Amino acid sequence: MKRIGLFCGLLMLSFQLFAEGYQVNLQGNRQTGMGHTGAGLMMGASSMHFNPGALSLMDKKYDFSLGGSFIFSKNTFHKQSPSAYEAKSDNPMGTPFYFYGATKINDKLAAGLAVTTPYGNSLKWGDDWDGKYLIQDISLRAIFIQPTIAYKITDKLGFGVGFMAVNGNVDLNKALPAQSADGVASVNISGNTWAFGFNAGLSFQANEQLSFGLSYRSKVMVELDEGDADFTVPPSLGGIYPDTKFQSELPMPANMTLGVGYQVNEKLLLAVDLQYVEWSAYESLNFDFEAETVPDSHNQRDFENTMIYRLGAEYTLNEKFQFRGGVYYDSTPIPEDLLTPETPGTNKIGMSLGCGYQINDKLSLDASLLYIHGNKREDGYAPTNFYGTYYTNAVIPGIGINYSF
C-alpha cells in the first residue's frame, strides 16, 4: 500500500507540465521576433490570440496567417550528494503551430478563426536515470480552436471576444518503486479531453503613433474523466498494480495583458507588454482512481501569481524588409520544495530576433529565432526528497506566411 501511495503522489506531478511547460506562446512569428509583444499592436488576424479587440481595426478585407516553430530544448540535472551525478534530457523536437483567418464583414464588424498551440511540451530523461521513479518521458499537446468576433465601437476603439475550445492530450512513462529479479514495474499514463474558455480584449488607437491594448484570457478548467493508467509489472510481483481509469482536473490559469505600442517614426516601432498570470488558481491536484486497490490522492500545489515583462522593436529598412528584436523575463510560479523534473521550472529570460519580407502587396514572410535561458535553480520536491540543481534552455526557430487583400 505504501508503494501505491507513493505512485499516486508522483503521478499527479506529470500534469504540472501541462500547466507551465515553457509557456513561450509561439503564436505569431512577427510577435515572437519582437519578444512576443502584441497586446497593444494592430496585427491583423493574429490579433485574435494577442488581443481580439484589435481585430475590429484591421485594415484589410481578408487576412490569413500560417506558421510554426521548432523547439530544441535541453534540461540538465546535477547533484553532489551522496556522490556527484549528472543527467541530461534527450527531448524530442517540439513543433507548435498557428493558423489565423479573418474577414471584415462591414466597417464595424470583423470575424475570424484561430487555431493555436500555446501549451505543450516533450521531455525525455531516459529509462534509467536517478529520477526514473518521478519521470522517464512525457509528451503533452494542447490545441486551442477559437472562433472570434470583434466590433469597432469608434474609429479608435475596438472590442473583441473569442470562444476557446481546447483539446488536450497527455502521454507519460515512469518507473515504479517495485522491482524483483525479473524486472522493474512501470506505468504508462494517457488521456485526452476537451475544455472551454474565452479570450477578450480592448484595443485603442490613441493617435497615429500611440496605441494601447488590454486583453484577458480566461481560466480553462481541464477535466480528465477517463484517463488510462496501464501498468507493466514483472511476473514475480503479481497484480500489485492493476490497470485502471482515473478522474482529475487542473486549471489553466487566467492571463491579463496590458500592451502599449509606439511608432517612434516611419521606421521604428516599439512595444511593451505586461502580462499577469493567475497561477494561484492552482492550489491542489486531486486524483480519483476507479480501482479500489489504488487509493485516491490529494496534494497541495500553492502556485504563486507571476508577471512576465516583455519589450520588442521592429525596424523597417525599406518597403521589403523589416528587422525585429525583443526580450522578456518570465518568473516561475513553482514554490520552493515543490520543484520536480517533470516541470523543472525556473525564472527564464527570453531573447529574440526576427525579420519580415514583403514578397508583394498581398504576400509576406516572417522568420524568428528565440533563445530561452532558465536561471540555475537548486531545489527539489520535498515529499520524495529528490533535490539537485536544474539548468534549462531552448533554441526555437520559426517561420510563417501571411496573405491579405
N, C-alpha and C positions, 0 to 999 in steps of 0.2 A: 504493500500500500504506500509506503514511503517513496518508493521509486515512481509509482504512478503519480503521486502528488507532485514530485519534482518535475515530471514531464509536463504536467498541466501548467505549472508555473512558468516553464520555459516556452511552451508552445505559443502563448499569447504574445511573446516578445516579437515574433515574426511580423505581427501586424503593425508594429510601430513604424516599420519602414514604409508601409503604405501611407502612413500619415506624413512622415517627414521626407524620406528619400533625400535627394539632393535639392529638391524644390527649386530647380533652376528655371522652370516655366519657359521652356523653349517654344514659345507660341508665335514667333514672328522674327525672321532673320534681321529685318531692319531694326526692330526694337532690341533684339539681343546684341547687335553691334553697338547700340547706344546704352549698354548697361542694363538692358531690359526695362528702360523707361517707356512710357506711353500713355499713362492715365491722363496727362494734360495735353496731349497732342492729337491732331486730326490726321488719322492714318487710314482712312477709308474702311474697307471691310474688316481689316484686322482689329479695328477698334471694338468689335464685338466681344473680344476677350478682355482687353485692357480697360475700356470704358464704353459701354453700349451707347451712352448719350452722344458721343462724337459721331456715331453712325448717321444721325439725322443731318449732320453738317457736311457730309461727303459731297464733293463737287462733280462726281461722275454719275451717269445714269446706271451703269453696271460696273462692279468691281469684284475681281476674283484674285485669290492668293492661295498658293500651294507650296509647301516646303517641308523640310525635315532636317534633323541633326543626327550626329553620330557621336555617342558618348563613349569615351575611352577613360575609364576610371580605375584607380588603384587604391587599395587600403592596406595599411601595414600595422601589425600588432607586435609590440615588443614588451618583454618583461625581464626583470633581473633575478627575481626570487621564485623558487629556490635555486634556479640556475638560469643563465642567460638563454633567452628563447626569442625567436622572431618568426613571424608568419606573414606572407603576402598573399592577397587575394588575386585570383585569376578571373576577373569579371568578364562575362560576355559583353560585346558591344551593344549599347542601347540605341534604339532608333525611334525616338519620338517624332511625331509629325503634326501638321496642322493643315486645315483647309477652311477657307472663308469664301462665301459667295453672297453678294448683297446687291440690292437694287433700290433706286429712288422711285417710289410709287407715284409720288407727286412732290410738289415743292416742300411740303411739310412732313411727309411720311416716308420712312425707309424701312426695309425689312431684309433679313438675311438669315443664313445658316452657318454656324461654326462647328467644326469637328476638331477637337484638340486633345492632347495627351499631357496635361500638366502634372500628373503624378505617375510614378512607376520607376522601377529600378531592377537591375540584375546584379547579384552579388554571389561570388563563389570563393569560399575559403578552402575547400577541399575536404576529403573524407576523413583524414587522419590528423588534422591539426589539433592543438590543445583545446580549442573551443568547440570541438565537434558535437558536444552534448548541448551546446547552445544553438549552433547553426552549422550546416555544411554548405548549402547553397539555397538561393531564393530567387524567384522571378515574380515580379509584380507588374501589372498593367492596368491602367485606368483610361477609358476613352470617354470624353465629355462631348455630348451632342447638344447643341444649343441653338434652337430657333430664336430669333431676336426681332424686336420691333422698336423703332425709335421715332420720336416726334420732335420737330423743330418748333419750340414754343415761341421764340422770336428769331430774328435774323442772327442773333449772337448766342442764344441759349438753346440747348438740346437735351432731351431726356430719353433714355432707352432702358429696356428691360429684356432679359433673356431667360428662358426656362431651360434648366440643365438636367438632362438625363444622363446618368453616369453608369457605365458598365465596368465593373472591377473584377480582376482575376488574380488569384494567388496560387503559387506552386512552390512548396518548400520541402527540403530534405534535411534531416538531422539524425544523429546517433542518439541512442538512449542509454542511460547508465545501468544496463542489464546485459551481461555477457557471460559466456561459458567457453569451454574449449572449442566448440564448433562455431563460434562467431559472436558478433555484437548485434543487438537489436537496433532497429532504425524505424523511422516513420516518414511517410510522405503526407503532407498536408496540402489540400487543394480545395478550391471553391470559386464560384462565380456568382455575382449578384448585381442587381440594379439599385440605384439610389437616385434621389432627386433634390434639386435646389434651384436657386435663381441668381442672376447676376444683373445688377442695375447700376446706372451711372448718370451723372450730370456733367455736361460739358459747356464751358463758357468762353467765347472768343471776345475778350475784353476790347482789343483793338487789333490792328494789323500785326503787331509784334507780340502781344501777350495773350496767353490762353491758360485756362485753369480746368481741372477735371477732378471729380470726386466719384469713386466707384466703390461698390460694395458687393462682394461675392459671399453668398450665404453659407452657413454651415451645412454640410451634407452628412446625414447620418447613414453610414454604411451598415446594413443589417444582413448578416450571413445566416440564413436559416437552415441550409442543408449542406454544410461543409463536410468534406470527407477526411477522416483520419485513418490511413491504411498502414498497417504495421508489417514489418518483416522481422520475424523472431526466430532465432536458432531452435532447432527441434528439441534440444535438451531443456529449453526453458518453457516449453509448452505454450499455453494460451494466456500468458500473463497480460498481454496487450491485445484485446480484441479490436478488430476494425469497427469503427463506429461513426456516427454522424454527430455534428455539434452545431450549436447556435451561438452567435456572438454579434456584437455591434460596436462600431467605432465612429467617432465624429471626425470628418474632415473639417478643419477649423474655418471659421469665417475670416475674411480678409477685407480690410478697408484701406484704400489707397488714395492719397492726395497727390495730384500731379500738377506741375507748372511747366509750361513751355515758353521760351523767349527767343524770338527771331532777332538776333543782335543786329544783323544786316542782311543783305540779299544772299550772302554766302554762308553765314554761320547760324545754326540753330542749337540752342541749349535746352536741356530738360532735367528736371529734378522730380523724383518720386519718393514719397514717404509711405511705406506700407506697414500697416499694423496687423499682426496675425494673432487671432484669439485662441491661442493654444490652451488656455485654461479650461476650455470645454472638455479637454481630455483628462478627466480626473481618475478614471479607473477603466479596466478592461475585464469583462466577465465572460466566462465560458460555461455553457450548459451542454454536457455530453449525454447522448442517449443511452450509452452502455452504463448499466448500474455499477459496474466494477471500476469505472473511471470517474472519480469524484469531480464535481463542478469546481470552478476556480474563480476567485475574486482577487484582484490585485490593484493596488493604488498606482497611479501614474503621476498625478500632480504636476503636469506640464505647466510651463510659465508662458505668459504672453510675451511676444517679441516684436522688435522693429527691424525693418530692412530699409537701408538708406541707399538710394540709387542716384547716380549722376551720369548724364550722357550728353554727347555732342555729335552734330552732323555738319560737315563742311562740304559745300557744293563747289567742286573745282570748275566745272563748266556744265553745259546742258546735258552732257552724257554721264559724267562721273560724280559720285558723292563718296566721301570718306567719313567713317564713323569711329567713335571710341566711347568707352564707358567704364565705370567701376561701381561696385556695390559692396556693402557689408551686411551679412546675414547672421544674426546671433542664434545659437541653438536653444530650443525650448527645454531640452532634457536636463533635469536637475542632477545635482551631484549624487553619486551612488546609484543611479538608475541608467547608466550607460552600458549598452550591450553591443556585441559585434554584429548583430542584425542591423542596427542603426548606429554606427559609430559617429554620432552627431557631435560636431564641433562648431565653433564660430568660424564662419567662412568669409573669405574675400574673393570676389569675382572680378576679373579684368577682361575686357572685350575689345575687339577690333572688328570693323566691318566695312563693306563697300557696296555701292549700288551702281548699276549700269543701265541706262535708258536705251534700249535697242531701237525703239521707235516711239511714236507718240502714244501707243497703246500698251506696249510690252516692255517689261523691265525685269532685271535680275537683282537679287540681293544675296550676299555672302557674309558670313560671320565666323568669328573664332573666339571662343570663350575659354578662359582658364580659371578654374576654381581651386583655391588653396585653402584647405582646412587647417586651422591652427592646431598645433600639437596639444593633445589632451591626455593627462594622466588621471584615469578614473576607472570605474568598473561598475559591476552590478552586485550590490550588497547581498541579496538573497542567496547567491551562489558563490560569493567571494571570488569572482573572476575579475581581477584587476590587471591593468597594464597601461601602456602608453599607445595611443592611436594616432596615426597620421593618415590623412586622406587628401586626394587631389583628383582632378578630372580635366581632360582636354576635350573640347567639344566644337568641332567644325560644323557648319550648317550652310544650306543653300536653299533659295526659294525663287519662285517665279510669280510675277504679278501681271494681270491683264485687266485693263479698264477702258471703257469707252462711253 
